[in-house]
Amino acid sequence: MQQLVTVSFGPGREYEFRFSSSGVAVQGQDAARQWFEREFVALECDLPTPIGKVLFADRILSVAKYAGERRFKEDHTWAEQFARNAAAVLDRDAVRVDVANYTLGY
């Protein structure tokens, strides 16, 4: 089975990543969560609505937003790590990270 992660910064500005489910599963959710926590801190992310508890959807969206489209375009290794970790954390066949609208879709 395949997993698809799409990161969108607006119309015509989308980045797609496809992985085998088994390859994502090997990585594991805990390692993926730790990766997002490290990136969240390293990028000095802020949340749009600080209510105390940080949901993982907010971490994923914030990391994509603060990393910016340029990083997805120019740093394929990092972008692929982002997508693999998002697929592992969310455990869905298809994930859409819509940075422009700050939403996740499944």
CORBEL-V171432 format. One record per residue. N is the residue number from 1. RES is the residue in three letters. NEAR is the number of other C-alpha atoms within 8 Angstrom. D_CENTER is the distance of its C-alpha to the mean C-alpha in whole Angstrom. Layout:
N:RES:NEAR:D_CENTER
N:RES:NEAR:D_CENTER
This chain:
1:MET:5:20
2:GLN:8:17
3:GLN:12:13
4:LEU:12:12
5:VAL:15:8
6:THR:13:9
7:VAL:11:7
8:SER:13:11
9:PHE:10:12
10:GLY:9:16
11:PRO:6:18
12:GLY:4:18
13:ARG:7:15
14:GLU:10:13
15:TYR:9:11
16:GLU:8:11
17:PHE:9:11
18:ARG:8:13
19:PHE:10:14
20:SER:9:17
21:SER:9:16
22:SER:7:18
23:GLY:8:16
24:VAL:13:13
25:ALA:9:16
26:VAL:6:17
27:GLN:9:15
28:GLY:10:15
29:GLN:10:13
30:ASP:7:15
31:ALA:8:14
32:ALA:14:10
33:ARG:10:11
34:GLN:8:13
35:TRP:9:10
36:PHE:12:8
37:GLU:9:12
38:ARG:8:13
39:GLU:9:10
40:PHE:12:11
41:VAL:8:15
42:ALA:7:15
43:LEU:9:14
44:GLU:7:16
45:CYS:10:14
46:ASP:5:16
47:LEU:7:15
48:PRO:4:17
49:THR:4:19
50:PRO:7:20
51:ILE:5:21
52:GLY:4:21
53:LYS:5:19
54:VAL:8:15
55:LEU:6:13
56:PHE:6:10
57:ALA:7:9
58:ASP:9:10
59:ARG:12:8
60:ILE:10:5
61:LEU:14:6
62:SER:12:9
63:VAL:13:7
64:ALA:10:6
65:LYS:9:10
66:TYR:9:11
67:ALA:10:10
68:GLY:8:12
69:GLU:9:12
70:ARG:8:15
71:ARG:11:13
72:PHE:12:11
73:LYS:8:14
74:GLU:6:16
75:ASP:9:14
76:HIS:9:13
77:THR:6:13
78:TRP:9:11
79:ALA:10:8
80:GLU:9:9
81:GLN:8:9
82:PHE:8:5
83:ALA:11:5
84:ARG:12:8
85:ASN:14:7
86:ALA:11:4
87:ALA:16:8
88:ALA:13:10
89:VAL:11:9
90:LEU:7:9
91:ASP:6:12
92:ARG:8:12
93:ASP:9:14
94:ALA:10:12
95:VAL:13:9
96:ARG:11:9
97:VAL:13:7
98:ASP:14:10
99:VAL:13:10
100:ALA:7:14
101:ASN:5:14
102:TYR:8:12
103:THR:8:11
104:LEU:10:9
105:GLY:7:12
106:TYR:7:13
